[in-house]
Amino acid sequence: MPLTVFVMQDDICRGTTIGKNFYEGYNLHLSVHENPPAIRTHERFSFILVRRGAVLLKSASSVFPAVAPSIICLNNNSKLDAEFSEDVLFECVFFHPEVVNSNFNYENIYYPRSESLQGTSHQDRFYVLPFVEQTDDFGGVIKIGHNSMFHVLEKINLIKNELKEQNSNMWPCRSRSYLFELLFYVTQVYQNPDRIVSTGGLISNDDDLAMRIVQYLSCNYHKQITISSLCKIFETNRTDLSSKFKKASGKTLVQYLNELRVSIACAMVRDTGLTIDEICYRSGFNDLPYFRKMFKRQTRMLPNEYRSKYSTMHS
């Protein structure tokens, strides 16, 4: 079994998973813990899902309450102190930015125009925006609904199980890919808490049905989704569902869903060593030729060509 290490230095909590079954001794700077003794670290970014109770974050001038269900995103420079309610239950994911992109470090991650961030590194910076864009008004707390909490918890548990079991030599890439999915969703919520980001712009918040559909797709893109199944879930007919979504987003449901799936697949293709077949099914496509077709339509390259040109994996 892998060893998850906590090194406590005052209030510093460093999380690293060490390879055991495969890549013995390999250090992956990613770990998951339930109710750890500290959530703030100078060595890692901290992603906290508050499942029950509350966490109160305090600075010299501000207070940021995180009442369940909520997410807290803390960076390595955070000076916030935390108080916990007696009934609090939370999951904490510690990770170094290099787990998202091997070009990231604590010098360049805060500067989007850094010369060391070239090509797709700028795209990958999207995944850590809630951690690097914190201000006196935003202390890293993101309020979510219960459905979102279950989606986030599912991704956290997938990361946790992959790190624990290490059942194949793909465990580092696979655990990182689940982290990408987790951060992709949370950054969407962070950027537009009242409106949902589409792959090509904002969804209008004038139509509640369209908003609810986008939220559902964001949590369930990896599952089989049909127009008929959406009509049953949202208790509407095909005509109203399609027309209202197209009016709000400027895209058909199929077009939106395919673009969402390809956007998630792109990160897995360029930033992990997972097979194209696995990425195809993980991103919600059930047919490899169709996946290749949609991927090329959006990126103008086949998945293998995209990986050859943009891969951030160090050989």
KEMIVO-788720 format. One line per 8 residues: number of its first residue (from 1); their letters; for each residue x, z, y of C-alpha. Coordinates in steps of 0.5 Angstrom, whole numbers, plus 500, padded with zeros to 3 digits. Layout:
N
NUM	A	X/Z/Y; ... .
This chain:
315
1	MPLTVFVM	500/500/500; 502/499/507; 505/504/512; 501/505/518; 506/509/523; 504/513/529; 510/516/533; 508/521/538 .
9	QDDICRGT	512/522/544; 508/526/549; 501/522/550; 505/516/547; 502/513/541; 505/507/537; 502/503/532; 505/498/527 .
17	TIGKNFYE	503/496/520; 509/495/515; 509/490/510; 509/493/503; 506/488/498; 508/482/501; 514/481/506; 517/488/505 .
25	GYNLHLSV	519/492/511; 516/487/516; 513/490/522; 507/487/525; 505/491/532; 498/491/530; 494/497/527; 487/500/527 .
33	HENPPAIR	485/507/527; 479/512/527; 479/517/532; 486/517/533; 489/523/537; 491/519/543; 488/512/545; 493/511/551 .
41	THERFSFI	500/508/550; 506/505/553; 508/501/547; 501/497/546; 495/495/549; 489/499/546; 482/496/544; 477/502/543 .
49	LVRRGAVL	470/501/541; 466/507/542; 461/508/537; 458/514/538; 458/519/544; 462/518/550; 469/518/553; 471/519/560 .
57	LKSASSVF	477/516/563; 480/519/569; 485/517/574; 487/520/581; 481/517/585; 476/514/580; 472/516/574; 470/511/568 .
65	PAVAPSII	465/513/563; 465/509/557; 458/511/553; 457/508/546; 456/503/545; 462/501/549; 469/498/549; 475/500/553 .
73	CLNNNSKL	481/496/554; 487/499/556; 494/496/557; 501/499/557; 501/501/564; 495/505/564; 495/512/567; 488/514/566 .
81	DAEFSEDV	487/521/562; 481/521/557; 476/526/555; 472/526/549; 465/529/548; 464/533/541; 460/528/537; 465/522/539 .
89	LFECVFFH	466/517/534; 471/511/536; 475/506/533; 482/504/536; 486/497/535; 493/498/538; 497/491/539; 503/488/542 .
97	PEVVNSNF	501/482/546; 506/478/542; 501/479/536; 497/474/540; 502/469/542; 510/470/540; 512/468/548; 508/474/551 .
105	NYENIYYP	512/480/553; 510/486/558; 514/482/563; 510/475/563; 503/477/561; 501/480/568; 503/474/571; 499/467/570 .
113	RSESLQGT	504/463/573; 510/466/570; 515/460/568; 516/463/561; 509/461/560; 508/454/558; 503/450/555; 498/453/551 .
121	SHQDRFYV	501/460/552; 496/460/559; 490/458/554; 492/464/550; 493/469/556; 485/468/556; 485/473/550; 488/479/554 .
129	LPFVEQTD	485/478/561; 481/485/560; 487/488/559; 491/485/565; 486/484/570; 485/492/571; 483/494/578; 481/501/582 .
137	DFGGVIKI	474/498/580; 475/496/573; 478/501/569; 477/497/562; 470/500/560; 466/494/558; 458/496/556; 456/492/550 .
145	GHNSMFHV	449/492/546; 448/495/539; 448/488/536; 455/487/540; 457/493/537; 456/491/530; 459/484/531; 466/488/534 .
153	LEKINLIK	466/493/528; 465/487/523; 472/484/526; 475/491/527; 474/492/519; 476/486/517; 483/487/521; 483/494/518 .
161	NELKEQNS	482/491/511; 487/486/511; 492/491/514; 491/496/508; 490/491/502; 496/486/504; 493/482/498; 497/475/500 .
169	NMWPCRSR	503/473/504; 498/471/509; 496/478/511; 500/478/518; 496/471/520; 490/473/517; 489/480/521; 492/476/527 .
177	SYLFELLF	486/471/526; 481/476/526; 484/479/532; 483/473/536; 476/473/534; 475/480/537; 478/478/543; 475/472/544 .
185	YVTQVYQN	468/475/544; 470/481/548; 473/477/554; 467/473/554; 463/479/555; 468/482/560; 468/475/564; 461/475/565 .
193	PDRIVSTG	457/481/563; 450/478/566; 452/471/564; 455/468/558; 461/463/558; 460/457/555; 466/452/553; 465/448/559 .
201	GLISNDDD	462/453/564; 457/458/565; 450/459/562; 445/460/567; 442/467/567; 435/464/569; 433/463/562; 433/469/558 .
209	LAMRIVQY	432/465/551; 438/461/552; 442/467/554; 439/470/547; 441/464/543; 448/464/546; 449/471/545; 447/470/538 .
217	LSCNYHKQ	452/464/537; 457/468/540; 456/473/534; 455/469/528; 458/462/529; 462/463/523; 455/463/519; 451/457/517 .
225	ITISSLCK	446/456/523; 441/451/523; 435/449/529; 430/452/524; 433/458/523; 434/459/530; 427/458/531; 425/463/526 .
233	IFETNRTD	430/468/529; 427/467/536; 420/466/535; 419/459/538; 419/452/536; 424/447/536; 422/443/542; 422/449/547 .
241	LSSKFKKA	428/452/544; 432/445/545; 429/443/551; 430/450/554; 437/451/552; 439/444/554; 437/445/561; 440/452/562 .
249	SGKTLVQY	447/450/559; 447/442/560; 449/441/552; 445/441/546; 445/447/541; 449/443/536; 454/440/542; 455/447/544 .
257	LNELRVSI	456/451/537; 461/445/535; 465/446/542; 465/454/541; 467/453/533; 473/448/535; 475/453/541; 476/459/536 .
265	ACAMVRDT	479/454/531; 484/452/536; 487/459/537; 488/460/529; 491/453/528; 496/454/534; 498/461/533; 497/462/525 .
273	GLTIDEIC	500/459/519; 493/459/516; 491/453/512; 487/448/515; 482/449/510; 481/456/511; 480/455/519; 475/450/518 .
281	YRSGFNDL	471/455/514; 472/461/518; 470/458/524; 463/456/521; 464/449/519; 462/447/512; 465/440/511; 473/439/512 .
289	PYFRKMFK	472/432/514; 466/434/519; 471/439/522; 477/434/523; 472/429/527; 469/435/531; 476/438/532; 479/431/534 .
297	RQTRMLPN	473/429/539; 475/436/543; 482/436/543; 484/428/542; 488/430/536; 487/432/528; 488/439/527; 495/438/523 .
305	EYRSKYST	497/434/530; 495/439/534; 499/445/530; 505/440/530; 505/440/538; 502/447/540; 504/452/535; 507/458/538 .
313	MHS	509/461/531; 517/462/531; 520/459/525 .
